[in-house]
Amino acid sequence: MYPSVIAVKPLDNYRLKITFENDEVKCFDVNPYLEIGIFKKLKNKDFFRSVKVSFDSVEWDGGIDIDPEELYEQSTYLEKLQRK
């Protein structure tokens, strides 16, 4: 079982900064998806920046989403949040 997404922030160059429920912050590169089916819509930068957390993953309008397991496994570790 993979941790759920609790926050997402769009970054430059079609990347997402994602915070997971285990307090890990990772960077997910969406570039490899931009030529695949419905993900082509994400080439529009305004649309790409409309990303939001939906249930345990990220989602764009129209039901475009990426599996949370893939987000976690294919992202690069940035930091671990220090909770007080």
C-alpha positions as CSV (number, residue, x, y, z in Angstrom):
1,M,0.0,0.0,0.0
2,Y,1.3,3.4,-1.0
3,P,0.9,6.7,0.9
4,S,-1.9,9.0,-0.3
5,V,-1.3,12.4,-1.8
6,I,-2.2,15.2,0.6
7,A,-0.8,18.2,-1.4
8,V,0.3,19.0,-4.9
9,K,1.9,22.0,-6.5
10,P,2.6,22.4,-10.2
11,L,6.2,23.3,-11.0
12,D,7.9,24.5,-14.2
13,N,8.7,22.1,-17.0
14,Y,5.6,19.9,-16.3
15,R,6.7,18.7,-12.9
16,L,4.6,18.3,-9.8
17,K,5.7,18.7,-6.2
18,I,3.8,16.2,-4.2
19,T,3.4,15.8,-0.5
20,F,2.4,12.3,0.7
21,E,0.7,11.3,3.9
22,N,4.0,9.9,5.2
23,D,5.4,13.4,5.1
24,E,7.7,12.7,2.1
25,V,7.9,15.4,-0.5
26,K,8.7,14.2,-4.0
27,C,8.9,15.6,-7.6
28,F,7.0,13.8,-10.3
29,D,7.9,14.4,-14.0
30,V,4.8,14.5,-16.2
31,N,6.8,15.0,-19.4
32,P,6.8,11.2,-20.4
33,Y,3.0,11.3,-20.4
34,L,2.4,14.4,-22.6
35,E,2.2,12.4,-25.8
36,I,-0.1,9.7,-24.5
37,G,-3.9,9.9,-25.1
38,I,-5.8,12.2,-22.8
39,F,-2.6,13.4,-21.2
40,K,-1.9,15.5,-24.3
41,K,-4.3,18.1,-22.8
42,L,-1.7,18.7,-20.1
43,K,0.5,20.4,-22.7
44,N,-1.7,23.5,-22.1
45,K,0.2,25.1,-19.2
46,D,-2.8,26.8,-17.7
47,F,-4.6,23.4,-17.7
48,F,-1.6,21.7,-16.3
49,R,-1.4,24.2,-13.4
50,S,-5.1,23.4,-12.5
51,V,-4.0,20.2,-10.9
52,K,-5.6,19.4,-7.5
53,V,-5.6,16.6,-4.9
54,S,-8.5,14.2,-5.4
55,F,-9.0,11.4,-2.9
56,D,-5.5,9.8,-2.6
57,S,-4.1,11.1,-5.9
58,V,-3.9,14.1,-8.2
59,E,-6.4,15.1,-10.8
60,W,-7.2,17.6,-13.6
61,D,-10.6,18.5,-14.9
62,G,-12.2,15.9,-17.1
63,G,-11.1,13.0,-14.9
64,I,-7.4,13.1,-15.9
65,D,-5.5,11.4,-13.1
66,I,-2.4,9.3,-12.3
67,D,-2.4,6.3,-10.1
68,P,-1.0,7.2,-6.6
69,E,1.3,4.1,-6.7
70,E,2.8,5.4,-9.9
71,L,3.2,8.9,-8.5
72,Y,5.0,7.6,-5.5
73,E,7.2,5.0,-7.3
74,Q,8.2,7.2,-10.2
75,S,8.9,10.4,-8.4
76,T,12.2,11.8,-7.0
77,Y,12.6,12.3,-3.3
78,L,13.0,16.0,-2.3
79,E,12.6,16.0,1.5
80,K,10.9,14.7,4.6
81,L,8.7,17.2,6.4
82,Q,9.4,17.7,10.1
83,R,6.0,17.8,12.0
84,K,5.8,19.6,15.3
